[in-house]
Amino acid sequence: MQWTELIVFSALFLLVTVMGFVAARWQKGETLDHLDEWGLGGRKFGSWITWFLVGGDLYTAYTFVAVPALMFGAGATGFFALPYTVILYPIVFLPLVRMWSVSRVHGYVTPADFVKGRYGSHWLALLIAVTGIVATMPYIALQLVGLEAVLRSMGLNGSGILGHLPLFIAFVILALYTYQSGLRAPALIAFVKDILIYIVILVAIVYLPAKFGGWGEIFNDAQAKFDATPTPNDGILLNSNNQLQYATLALGSALALFIYPHSLTGILASRGRNVIKRNMVALPAYSLVLGLLALLGYVAISAGTKPIVNQATGRPDTNTIVPELFGQNFPSWFAGIAFAAIGIGALVPAAIMSIAAANLWTRNVYKEYLKKNATPAEEAKQAKLASLVVKFGAVAFIVFVDPQFSIDLQLIGGVMILQTLPAVAIALYTRWFHVYGLIAGWIAGMGYGMWLLYNIGNPAIGKAHFAGSALPLGKLSIFGWHPFGGSTVQIYVGIIALTVNLLVAVIATLIARKLKAFNGTDQTDPSDYHVDEDSPRVKPVAAH
């Protein structure tokens, strides 16, 4: 047991716990018994709060643990996280502003709310809501993977249900202050989380390379390690097999990130269009830190750091690489600060994700199908209860399922959420797609994407199915026809599934228009997409 690290970690964890409960009174509205106040913080967060909130939402504990772990295990492929966060912000700059404006006018809380208003189809909205909830669940579970990596490095490395007790206690505390304070809790805690992470990474990126002979020596050690492995796709440079995978994974991840429900939650909580624009300009600062952080995977190779062996599976848990690197090469007190940064970095996005999933359940399932006349107070109560279920469902997932499998499921979640892009993002600019076309495209893209993922195995870890998201082109078949022969060049499954989705949506739309099928009723008009923070809402919040 690493007592110094554990004491420092516990002290900082206690600090953010107190902040979580105090947040209920921070920028307090008339009541938290309203989904706008509990789930969106009153829609009045300014530039600084939004920057920390969205940054804390997108750059999670899994990001700060798994990116360098992937660099440690696979080399240059793991660096895809940097270009995707660079190209992300120009892509989403204008769509997010439009989404904020129309949501302000109509009181939309979720992307499924927008789809319902845009197409007048509760069935399409239900598909978007269910997709968002299912894709978010493994993302929450992955925050637990990052937190457990830290707990293991401090010596809390038991097995079975009792071995997960520290994790369970941490998420009980998270559940309690999220239940009480809603989105204000992670928004306030994000300040502490991001400051800690910036301090830790800037110290690590200066101190550790100097300790191990400089970056030239570190890159040489990394290349020597990859040269000695039988795998053809690792190394400090990309090769002909993984370049397409790298590019499509970066593009697919960029397209997917801001249509995740938790990403839109942070945007809709801001008070105006100018706040969003300033954030899209400032958020790439996180990409700089991410790039520096990724290189710690190579530093761990040079340092000879070994991952902790997972007692449940008997395999090394590469998610512990960064915590082990910090624990072995920093003074105990600073290692404790680093562990707290990673641990708190798990709590902030987990809270936002659970709130986003709860909003989807409340507005697009509970209110739509179970209790249409629910009052705002009943909506808020339902969302609070749903957020508890989501959190403890994620804990149960980690306890009873191999954590390595949860990482694979996160990749599946990215493929799934991409199938909502036509109905959510493209619909912000055109209503050309017919509602039946969007439903048909979703079914085709989701079905084909899941079938491709099912057939991806990894014998090295004993998995025959769902073992990743990189598909060799030679395995891509269309009704038994293999257009790329036996090619070993890899591609991201999400891009293939999205392409199928769009093709089917176009064909089905043309057929539906030819048959003059009813296309629902659009509740929006062009002026809805241009309101700013000074424009009043023209409809009551729950009117839709």
Summary of the structure (lengths in Angstrom):
residues: 544
radius of gyration: 22.9
end to end distance: 54.6
largest distance: 71.4
contacts: 2029
relative contact order: 0.18
helix: 73%
strand: 3%
